[in-house]
Amino acid sequence: MSVVHTDRSRNPLSRLAERRPDLLLHDPGGPAECLVRRGQLIVPRDRLPDAVRALDRWIEAVDPSEHARLRLRPGLDCVRVAADLADRVPVAANHVHSVLVGAPILHGTGARPVPAPLPPEPARVDWAPPVTVLLLDTGVDPHPWFVGRPWFGDWGLEALDADGDGVEDRQAGHGTFVAGVLLRHAPGVRIRQHPVLSSQGLTDDRTVATTLRRARHLAHARGETVDILLLTAGCHTSDDRCPPVLARELSHWPTVVAAAGNSGSARPFWPAALPTVTAVGAAAADGSPAPFSNHGPWVDRLAPGVDIVSAHVHLVAGTRTYGAARWSGTSFAAPFVAAELAAERHEAQVAVPDLGPGQGVGSVHTGH
């Protein structure tokens, strides 16, 4: 059943947009509802001159980077402007990605992580040849499970209280939790990570696309192969089509696993709904779909996503504390599937020793 919010006062996205002047909720409660960066349009750099000519009198600022950004003058609905130009210039709104759209984060089940006893540490093994999973999330903290493993680097700390109000943010520790799920089910995997989500669980099309492009070039410079890309957030769009900037960047990544989203809806959730991406919904302990999990023919897999226990970092009287938590969401089902794919790849490499990193199906082409 699709969850539709007809009362604006009860719509969690409306409340979020009201608190954040940089966000715009398009068609609140309607079939085209989506959250975007207010007044922003994204356009391929090679089409930027066309976009500027078409929109010149409405443009306030231009950022001519690889994924060029136009900032429109106040009062313009960027979603409607993009739709009006669709047949002439490939511009699109800058959609906001979230792990907190709908349930469970704002509708009850598993809304916040609950402290739990720390399970035994995953085995300290190092698969050879390596199998690498690239995680885009809030970051990965130096949890005792990770420190000392060959892949763990000086990545800095997750933001836990970004607004400085003394209260831990809603998605604080999200990336650390996801990395723990990966490690529990694929202990020999090599994790690479790039923070894209805020501690409130928000990012956008441009940030994700830019990070994916940078990650490809960085892997190429290191001579590394990325076997699996793991994405834990996503968005709805007004036309239920994938944001073009995401589709272009993800075409370079052969094996992508993405969370199907937590709004209990059948609407496509991007980029999970792309045919080339494995979309993972959340299952309850009995294997049935979790009521908060998005669903539909575009969802490829179900994996455990209710009351998952993993590594976590949280604030206790202002002090960063490491332990474990219990949490629910498709964000925690997706790493289960990514770990399963990583383990299968490791087993294939062991069975066929000549199948080294970067050979066979499913490794990113980092040289383009």
Buried (B, 14 or more C-beta within 10 A) or exposed (E): EEBEBEEEEEBBBBBBBEEBEEBBBBEBBEEBBBBBBBBBBBBBEEBBEBBBEBBEEBBEEBEEEBBBBBBBEEEBBBBEBBBBBEEEBBBBBBBBBBBBBBBBBBBEBBBEBBEBEBEEBBEEEEBEBBBBBBBBBBBBBBBEBBEEBEBBEEBEEBBBBEEEEEEBBBBBBBBBBBBBBBBBBBBBBBBBBBBBBBBBBBBBBBBBBBBBBEBBEBBBEEEBBBBBBBBBBBBBBBEBEBBBBBBBBBEBBBBBBBBBBBBBBBBBBBBBBBEEBBBBBBBBEEEEBBBBBBBBEBBBBBBBBBBBBBBBBBBEEEEBEBBBBBBBBBBBBBBBBBBBBBBEBBEBBEEEEEBEBBEEEBBBBBEE
